[in-house]
Amino acid sequence: MTDVLDPSASKSGTAYTALRDAIMENALKPGTKLPEDALGKSFGVSRTLIRSALQRLASEGLVEVGRTKSARVAEPSREEAHEAFAVRRALERAVVATLARSWRDEFSAPLRAHIDAEREASAAGDHRRSVRLGAEFHLLLAQLTENALLLRYLSEVVSRCTLILAVFGHSHPQTEGLIEHEQLVAAMSAGDAERAAAIVDGHIEAVEERALGDEDPGGSLDEVLARYRR
């Protein structure tokens, strides 16, 4: 499937999409510098157009722009990560409940095609693409609600959560996520808003656990060693 959020056919839009995908696939690592002149040369566009793309990425939390207007891929803290996932769970519940209550048969085809693309990437061992497609499945759900504001907010928070996975997460099989996506489609198509909300809530909680579950408990030297003595 192509990007759910095709910003435009403009050169700035092309740069935005390429940078966004590279960040979400962790090809551009957190902290990577993004100099306007180098990016402009790479995309064959002016620094003004690159600046526009970077500003859009910054508004989505994927890029940080310093006082000197130098940009780099964002490095979210654990506190920011927990906040992002809390917001995401609330938005995702609203999305799937809305779709379950207003389900149309034509929703099935694009969703199942996207799940097939996720499965193909996972089977090929293409972890980066698999993670990006998994995130974009949720953006497709938001797009199907035809609620532009909900799509905008979810797009921003899903992008941030995908970056968080790049910072704190680790590679893992996508089997369970694919099963949950299929279960979600089944619940929504049956008009079961409560079950759909429960599935997506557990699904996002599992994603957060994979990203942040290994948080260092910290402590003094003696406290750290005590855990190992036990």
Backbone as numpy.savetxt, mean C-alpha at the origin, in Angstrom:
# Nx Ny Nz CAx CAy CAz Cx Cy Cz
-2.88 -6.53 -14.09 -3.72 -5.33 -14.09 -2.85 -4.09 -14.09
-3.27 -3.07 -14.78 -2.53 -1.81 -14.77 -2.86 -1.07 -13.50
-2.16 0.03 -13.24 -2.38 0.79 -12.01 -3.83 1.21 -11.91
-4.38 1.06 -10.72 -5.76 1.44 -10.48 -5.91 2.95 -10.55
-4.86 3.62 -10.13 -4.91 5.08 -10.07 -4.02 5.66 -11.16
-4.50 5.71 -12.39 -3.74 6.30 -13.48 -3.95 7.81 -13.42
-2.96 8.58 -12.97 -3.16 10.00 -12.72 -3.47 10.81 -13.97
-2.76 10.51 -15.07 -3.00 11.21 -16.33 -1.98 10.71 -17.33
-2.12 11.17 -18.57 -1.15 10.78 -19.60 -0.02 11.78 -19.65
0.00 12.73 -18.74 1.03 13.77 -18.76 2.38 13.21 -18.38
3.41 13.95 -18.72 4.76 13.54 -18.37 4.95 13.53 -16.86
4.36 14.50 -16.17 4.44 14.51 -14.72 3.74 13.29 -14.14
2.61 12.94 -14.74 1.87 11.76 -14.28 2.65 10.48 -14.51
3.37 10.41 -15.61 4.20 9.24 -15.90 5.30 9.10 -14.86
5.94 10.20 -14.52 7.00 10.19 -13.52 6.43 9.80 -12.16
5.26 10.35 -11.83 4.61 10.03 -10.56 4.35 8.53 -10.46
3.75 7.95 -11.50 3.40 6.53 -11.47 4.64 5.66 -11.35
5.69 5.98 -12.12 6.91 5.18 -12.09 7.57 5.24 -10.71
7.65 6.44 -10.14 8.26 6.60 -8.81 7.43 5.89 -7.74
6.11 6.05 -7.84 5.22 5.42 -6.86 5.37 3.91 -6.89
5.37 3.32 -8.09 5.51 1.87 -8.19 6.86 1.41 -7.67
7.92 2.15 -7.98 9.26 1.77 -7.54 9.37 1.82 -6.02
8.70 2.81 -5.40 8.72 2.91 -3.95 7.89 1.79 -3.32
6.70 1.55 -3.87 5.82 0.52 -3.31 6.39 -0.88 -3.49
7.21 -1.08 -4.52 7.84 -2.39 -4.72 9.19 -2.48 -4.01
9.56 -1.42 -3.29 10.81 -1.38 -2.52 12.04 -1.44 -3.42
11.87 -1.05 -4.69 13.03 -0.94 -5.58 13.80 0.34 -5.23
13.07 1.38 -4.84 13.69 2.57 -4.26 13.55 2.47 -2.76
14.63 2.27 -2.06 14.62 2.01 -0.63 14.29 3.27 0.17
13.69 3.10 1.36 13.48 4.24 2.25 14.79 4.98 2.50
14.74 6.30 2.40 15.93 7.11 2.59 16.66 7.44 1.30
16.28 6.80 0.20 16.94 7.06 -1.10 16.70 8.52 -1.52
17.78 9.21 -1.88 17.66 10.60 -2.32 17.05 10.66 -3.72
16.24 11.68 -3.94 15.54 11.85 -5.22 15.83 13.23 -5.79
17.02 13.46 -6.32 17.38 14.77 -6.86 16.59 15.11 -8.11
16.07 16.32 -8.14 15.21 16.73 -9.25 15.93 16.70 -10.59
17.19 17.13 -10.61 17.90 17.17 -11.89 18.11 15.77 -12.46
18.48 14.82 -11.58 18.71 13.45 -12.05 17.40 12.81 -12.51
16.32 13.06 -11.77 15.03 12.50 -12.16 14.54 13.11 -13.47
14.75 14.42 -13.62 14.34 15.09 -14.85 15.05 14.50 -16.05
16.34 14.23 -15.88 17.11 13.64 -16.98 16.62 12.23 -17.27
16.32 11.47 -16.22 15.88 10.09 -16.39 14.55 10.00 -17.14
13.64 10.93 -16.82 12.31 10.90 -17.45 12.21 11.82 -18.68
13.26 12.61 -18.91 13.24 13.50 -20.06 12.25 14.63 -19.91
12.10 15.15 -18.68 11.16 16.24 -18.42 11.86 17.32 -17.60
11.20 18.46 -17.45 11.78 19.56 -16.69 11.73 19.29 -15.19
12.55 20.04 -14.45 12.54 19.92 -12.99 11.20 20.35 -12.42
10.53 21.25 -13.10 9.21 21.70 -12.63 8.22 20.56 -12.63
8.22 19.74 -13.69 7.31 18.60 -13.75 7.69 17.53 -12.73
8.98 17.34 -12.53 9.44 16.38 -11.52 9.02 16.86 -10.13
9.15 18.17 -9.90 8.76 18.73 -8.60 7.28 18.48 -8.32
6.47 18.59 -9.36 5.03 18.34 -9.23 4.77 16.90 -8.83
5.49 15.96 -9.46 5.32 14.55 -9.13 5.78 14.27 -7.70
6.89 14.87 -7.29 7.40 14.66 -5.93 6.46 15.24 -4.88
5.86 16.38 -5.20 4.92 16.98 -4.26 3.70 16.09 -4.07
3.26 15.47 -5.13 2.13 14.55 -5.01 2.50 13.34 -4.17
3.69 12.81 -4.38 4.15 11.68 -3.59 4.33 12.07 -2.13
4.77 13.30 -1.90 4.93 13.79 -0.54 3.58 13.89 0.16
2.55 14.32 -0.57 1.21 14.44 0.02 0.66 13.07 0.40
1.16 12.01 -0.22 0.73 10.66 0.08 1.62 9.98 1.12
2.63 10.72 1.60 3.50 10.17 2.63 4.59 9.26 2.12
4.80 9.20 0.81 5.83 8.33 0.24 7.18 9.01 0.11
7.16 10.33 0.07 8.39 11.11 -0.11 8.43 12.20 0.95
9.63 12.48 1.42 9.85 13.58 2.36 10.65 14.67 1.65
10.22 15.91 1.81 10.91 17.04 1.19 11.51 17.89 2.29
12.84 18.10 2.24 13.53 18.84 3.28 13.44 20.34 3.08
14.06 21.07 4.00 14.03 22.53 3.95 14.68 23.07 2.69
15.66 22.36 2.17 16.35 22.81 0.96 15.65 22.30 -0.30
14.42 21.77 -0.10 13.60 21.20 -1.19 14.20 19.93 -1.76
15.19 19.34 -1.05 15.72 18.05 -1.47 14.73 16.98 -1.04
14.52 16.00 -1.88 13.53 14.96 -1.60 14.21 13.61 -1.42
13.56 12.76 -0.64 14.03 11.39 -0.47 12.83 10.51 -0.15
12.98 9.20 -0.36 11.92 8.27 -0.02 11.72 8.30 1.49
10.46 8.37 1.92 10.14 8.54 3.34 10.59 7.33 4.17
10.84 7.60 5.44 11.20 6.57 6.41 10.27 6.72 7.62
9.08 6.13 7.58 8.13 6.30 8.68 8.61 5.63 9.96
8.24 6.24 11.09 8.57 5.65 12.39 7.54 4.58 12.74
7.81 3.81 13.78 6.85 2.78 14.22 5.56 3.42 14.70
5.66 4.54 15.38 4.45 5.22 15.86 3.58 5.65 14.68
4.21 6.23 13.67 3.48 6.63 12.47 2.88 5.41 11.77
3.60 4.29 11.82 3.13 3.07 11.18 1.86 2.56 11.85
1.85 2.51 13.18 0.67 2.05 13.91 -0.52 2.97 13.63
-0.28 4.26 13.56 -1.36 5.22 13.28 -1.93 4.98 11.88
-1.04 4.73 10.92 -1.49 4.52 9.54 -2.36 3.27 9.44
-1.97 2.20 10.09 -2.76 0.97 10.02 -4.10 1.12 10.74
-4.15 1.90 11.81 -5.43 2.13 12.50 -6.42 2.84 11.59
-5.93 3.85 10.87 -6.78 4.57 9.92 -7.17 3.66 8.77
-6.23 2.86 8.31 -6.52 1.98 7.17 -7.63 0.99 7.51
-7.58 0.40 8.70 -8.62 -0.57 9.06 -10.00 0.07 9.02
-10.11 1.29 9.53 -11.41 1.97 9.54 -11.90 2.24 8.12
-11.01 2.71 7.25 -11.39 3.00 5.88 -11.75 1.73 5.10
-10.97 0.67 5.32 -11.23 -0.58 4.60 -12.58 -1.17 4.99
-12.93 -1.09 6.27 -14.24 -1.58 6.70 -15.37 -0.82 6.00
-15.19 0.49 5.88 -16.20 1.31 5.20 -16.32 0.93 3.73
-15.19 0.68 3.08 -15.19 0.33 1.66 -15.96 -0.96 1.41
-15.58 -2.04 2.13 -16.19 -3.34 1.84 -17.65 -3.39 2.26
-18.01 -2.68 3.34 -19.41 -2.64 3.75 -20.25 -1.92 2.68
-19.69 -0.85 2.13 -20.38 -0.11 1.07 -20.60 -1.00 -0.15
-19.57 -1.74 -0.56 -19.69 -2.60 -1.73 -20.67 -3.75 -1.49
-20.65 -4.31 -0.28 -21.57 -5.41 0.02 -23.03 -4.96 -0.07
-23.27 -3.71 0.32 -24.65 -3.20 0.29 -25.08 -2.75 -1.10
-24.11 -2.50 -1.98 -24.46 -2.01 -3.32 -23.80 -2.86 -4.41
-23.65 -4.15 -4.13 -22.92 -5.04 -5.04 -23.61 -5.15 -6.39
-22.78 -5.13 -7.44 -23.27 -5.37 -8.80 -22.47 -6.51 -9.41
-23.11 -7.33 -10.22 -22.46 -8.51 -10.79 -21.19 -8.16 -11.56
-21.18 -6.96 -12.19 -20.01 -6.60 -13.01 -18.76 -6.32 -12.17
-18.90 -6.25 -10.85 -17.72 -6.04 -9.99 -16.83 -7.28 -9.96
-17.42 -8.46 -10.16 -16.67 -9.71 -9.99 -15.51 -9.85 -10.95
-15.73 -9.55 -12.22 -14.70 -9.80 -13.24 -13.39 -9.06 -12.97
-13.39 -7.72 -12.75 -12.11 -7.05 -12.51 -11.44 -7.50 -11.22
-12.23 -7.80 -10.20 -11.64 -8.23 -8.92 -10.99 -9.60 -9.06
-11.67 -10.52 -9.74 -11.10 -11.86 -9.89 -9.90 -11.85 -10.85
-9.93 -10.97 -11.84 -8.78 -10.83 -12.74 -7.56 -10.31 -11.97
-7.82 -9.39 -11.05 -6.73 -8.85 -10.25 -6.16 -9.92 -9.32
-7.03 -10.71 -8.70 -6.57 -11.80 -7.84 -5.73 -12.79 -8.64
-6.13 -13.07 -9.88 -5.35 -13.97 -10.74 -3.95 -13.39 -11.00
-3.88 -12.07 -11.20 -2.58 -11.42 -11.41 -1.72 -11.52 -10.14
-2.35 -11.36 -8.98 -1.63 -11.52 -7.71 -1.08 -12.94 -7.58
-1.92 -13.91 -7.91 -1.52 -15.32 -7.80 -0.36 -15.63 -8.75
-0.40 -15.09 -9.94 0.66 -15.29 -10.91 1.99 -14.73 -10.41
1.95 -13.51 -9.85 3.16 -12.89 -9.33 3.71 -13.69 -8.15
2.81 -14.17 -7.29 3.24 -14.95 -6.13 3.86 -16.27 -6.56
3.23 -16.95 -7.52 3.75 -18.23 -8.01 5.11 -18.08 -8.67
5.32 -16.91 -9.30 6.60 -16.65 -9.97 7.69 -16.22 -8.98
7.31 -16.05 -7.72 8.28 -15.60 -6.72 8.63 -14.14 -6.83
7.80 -13.38 -7.53 8.03 -11.93 -7.70 7.41 -11.21 -6.51
8.13 -11.19 -5.41 7.59 -10.66 -4.15 7.23 -9.19 -4.26
8.09 -8.42 -4.89 7.83 -6.97 -4.97 6.54 -6.68 -5.72
6.37 -7.32 -6.86 5.16 -7.11 -7.65 3.93 -7.65 -6.91
4.12 -8.77 -6.24 3.01 -9.38 -5.51 2.51 -8.45 -4.41
3.43 -7.82 -3.70 3.05 -6.89 -2.63 2.32 -5.69 -3.19
2.83 -5.14 -4.30 2.18 -3.97 -4.91 0.78 -4.32 -5.40
0.65 -5.47 -6.06 -0.67 -5.88 -6.55 -1.64 -6.14 -5.40
-1.11 -6.69 -4.30 -1.95 -6.91 -3.14 -2.51 -5.61 -2.60
-1.67 -4.57 -2.57 -2.13 -3.26 -2.11 -3.13 -2.66 -3.09
-2.87 -2.82 -4.38 -3.75 -2.22 -5.38 -5.10 -2.91 -5.47
-5.20 -4.14 -4.99 -6.51 -4.81 -4.90 -7.45 -3.98 -4.03
-6.92 -3.43 -2.94 -7.74 -2.64 -2.02 -8.11 -1.29 -2.64
-7.23 -0.76 -3.47 -7.56 0.48 -4.17 -8.64 0.24 -5.22
-8.61 -0.94 -5.83 -9.66 -1.28 -6.79 -11.01 -1.37 -6.09
-11.02 -1.94 -4.89 -12.27 -1.99 -4.11 -12.80 -0.58 -3.88
-11.92 0.32 -3.46 -12.34 1.70 -3.19 -12.84 2.37 -4.46
-12.18 2.08 -5.57 -12.60 2.66 -6.85 -14.02 2.21 -7.21
-14.34 0.96 -6.92 -15.66 0.43 -7.26 -16.78 1.06 -6.44
-16.46 1.66 -5.30 -17.50 2.34 -4.52 -17.98 3.60 -5.22
-17.18 4.10 -6.16 -17.48 5.35 -6.88 -17.56 6.55 -5.92
-16.85 6.42 -4.81 -16.75 7.51 -3.83 -15.33 8.09 -3.96
-15.20 9.22 -4.64 -13.88 9.78 -4.94 -13.09 10.13 -3.69
-13.77 10.61 -2.67 -13.09 11.00 -1.43 -12.56 9.78 -0.70
-13.37 8.73 -0.65 -12.94 7.49 0.00 -11.74 6.90 -0.74
-11.78 6.93 -2.06 -10.65 6.44 -2.87 -9.40 7.25 -2.59
-9.54 8.55 -2.51 -8.39 9.43 -2.27 -7.74 9.12 -0.92
-8.56 9.04 0.12 -8.01 8.79 1.46 -7.40 7.40 1.57
-8.07 6.39 0.99 -7.54 5.04 1.09 -6.26 4.91 0.27
-6.21 5.57 -0.88 -5.00 5.52 -1.70 -3.79 6.03 -0.91
-3.99 7.12 -0.20 -2.89 7.68 0.57 -2.45 6.73 1.68
-3.39 6.18 2.42 -3.01 5.36 3.57 -2.48 3.99 3.13
-3.00 3.44 2.02 -2.47 2.17 1.52 -1.03 2.35 1.03
-0.76 3.46 0.36 0.61 3.74 -0.08 1.55 3.81 1.11
1.12 4.48 2.16 1.96 4.58 3.36 2.19 3.22 3.99
1.15 2.40 4.06 1.29 1.08 4.66 2.21 0.18 3.84
2.17 0.32 2.52 3.06 -0.45 1.67 4.51 -0.05 1.89
4.74 1.25 2.07 6.09 1.73 2.39 6.52 1.20 3.75
5.60 1.16 4.70 5.90 0.64 6.04 6.35 -0.82 5.96
5.68 -1.59 5.10 6.10 -2.98 4.90 7.52 -3.06 4.38
7.89 -2.11 3.52 9.25 -2.08 2.98 10.27 -1.77 4.07
9.87 -0.91 5.04 10.79 -0.51 6.10 10.92 -1.59 7.16
9.79 -2.12 7.61 9.80 -3.00 8.79 9.49 -4.46 8.49
8.91 -4.74 7.32 8.44 -6.08 7.04 9.51 -6.99 6.48
9.06 -8.17 6.08 9.97 -9.15 5.49 9.19 -9.98 4.48
9.91 -10.61 3.56 9.26 -11.42 2.53 8.51 -12.58 3.17
7.35 -12.90 2.61 6.54 -14.00 3.12 5.62 -14.48 2.00
5.17 -15.74 2.07 4.25 -16.23 1.03 2.95 -15.43 1.05
2.37 -15.23 -0.14 1.13 -14.46 -0.25 -0.11 -15.34 -0.23
0.06 -16.63 0.07 -1.06 -17.58 -0.02 -2.25 -17.15 0.82
-2.00 -16.82 2.08 -3.10 -16.46 2.97 -3.80 -15.19 2.51
-3.03 -14.21 2.05 -3.62 -12.97 1.58 -4.52 -13.20 0.37
-4.11 -14.10 -0.53 -4.92 -14.41 -1.70 -6.24 -15.07 -1.29
-6.16 -15.99 -0.34 -7.36 -16.65 0.15 -8.31 -15.64 0.77
-7.77 -14.70 1.55 -8.60 -13.68 2.18 -9.24 -12.75 1.16
-8.51 -12.44 0.10 -9.09 -11.62 -0.97 -10.27 -12.35 -1.63
-10.11 -13.65 -1.85 -11.19 -14.43 -2.45 -12.39 -14.50 -1.51
-12.13 -14.69 -0.21 -13.20 -14.74 0.77 -13.94 -13.40 0.84
-13.20 -12.35 0.69 -13.77 -11.01 0.74 -14.73 -10.78 -0.43
-14.30 -11.18 -1.62 -15.16 -11.05 -2.79 -16.43 -11.87 -2.61
-16.29 -13.08 -2.06 -17.45 -13.95 -1.85 -18.44 -13.32 -0.86
-17.92 -12.73 0.21 -18.79 -12.11 1.21 -19.51 -10.90 0.65
-18.79 -10.07 -0.10 -19.41 -8.87 -0.66 -20.46 -9.24 -1.70
-20.14 -10.22 -2.55 -21.09 -10.61 -3.59 -22.34 -11.24 -3.00
-22.23 -11.77 -1.76 -23.39 -12.34 -1.07 -24.17 -11.26 -0.31
-23.65 -10.03 -0.33 -24.32 -8.94 0.36 -24.12 -8.96 1.86
-23.12 -9.71 2.34 -22.87 -9.84 3.78 -21.86 -8.78 4.24
-22.36 -7.60 4.55 -21.49 -6.48 4.92 -20.73 -6.76 6.21
-21.38 -7.40 7.17 -20.74 -7.67 8.46 -19.57 -8.64 8.31
-19.77 -9.70 7.54 -18.69 -10.66 7.33 -17.55 -10.03 6.52
-17.89 -9.25 5.51 -16.86 -8.60 4.70 -16.00 -7.69 5.56
-16.64 -6.93 6.46 -15.89 -6.02 7.34 -14.98 -6.81 8.28
-15.48 -7.95 8.77 -14.67 -8.78 9.68 -13.47 -9.38 8.95
-13.68 -9.81 7.71 -12.58 -10.40 6.93 -11.50 -9.37 6.67
-11.90 -8.19 6.20 -10.89 -7.18 5.86 -10.19 -6.67 7.11
-10.90 -6.61 8.23 -10.28 -6.17 9.48 -9.18 -7.14 9.90
-9.49 -8.43 9.85 -8.49 -9.44 10.19 -7.34 -9.46 9.20
-7.67 -9.23 7.94 -6.66 -9.22 6.88 -5.64 -8.09 7.11
-6.14 -6.89 7.37 -5.23 -5.75 7.59 -4.47 -5.91 8.89
-5.10 -6.49 9.90 -4.41 -6.74 11.16 -3.23 -7.69 10.95
-3.43 -8.70 10.09 -2.35 -9.64 9.80 -1.21 -8.94 9.05
-1.56 -8.04 8.13 -0.54 -7.28 7.41 0.27 -6.43 8.38
-0.42 -5.78 9.32 0.27 -4.96 10.31 1.18 -5.82 11.19
0.71 -7.00 11.56 1.51 -7.89 12.40 2.78 -8.31 11.67
2.66 -8.58 10.36 3.86 -8.96 9.60 4.85 -7.81 9.52
4.32 -6.59 9.48 5.19 -5.42 9.34 5.80 -5.01 10.66
5.02 -5.08 11.75 5.44 -4.47 13.00 5.48 -5.43 14.18
5.24 -6.71 13.93 5.14 -7.67 15.02 6.44 -7.99 15.70
7.56 -7.68 15.06 8.87 -8.01 15.64 9.51 -6.80 16.32
8.66 -5.91 16.85 9.18 -4.70 17.47 10.11 -5.04 18.64
11.26 -4.37 18.69 12.24 -4.58 19.75 11.66 -4.12 21.08
11.53 -5.03 22.09 10.97 -4.64 23.36 11.87 -3.71 24.16
13.14 -3.61 23.78 14.05 -2.69 24.47 14.34 -3.14 25.89
14.74 -2.20 26.75 15.04 -2.49 28.13 16.52 -2.31 28.42
16.83 -2.36 29.71 18.23 -2.22 30.13 19.00 -3.48 29.77
20.32 -3.42 29.94 21.17 -4.57 29.63 20.71 -5.79 30.41
20.45 -5.62 31.70 20.04 -6.75 32.53 18.68 -7.29 32.10
17.76 -6.37 31.73 16.42 -6.81 31.30 16.50 -7.59 30.00
17.35 -7.14 29.10 17.51 -7.85 27.83 18.07 -9.24 28.08
19.12 -9.34 28.90 19.74 -10.64 29.16 18.82 -11.55 29.95
17.95 -10.96 30.77 17.03 -11.76 31.56 16.08 -12.56 30.65
15.68 -11.94 29.55 14.79 -12.64 28.61 15.45 -13.87 28.03
16.78 -13.78 27.84 17.51 -14.91 27.29 17.86 -15.94 28.37
18.05 -15.47 29.62 18.31 -16.41 30.71 17.11 -17.32 30.92
15.89 -16.76 30.70 14.67 -17.58 30.87 14.55 -18.60 29.75
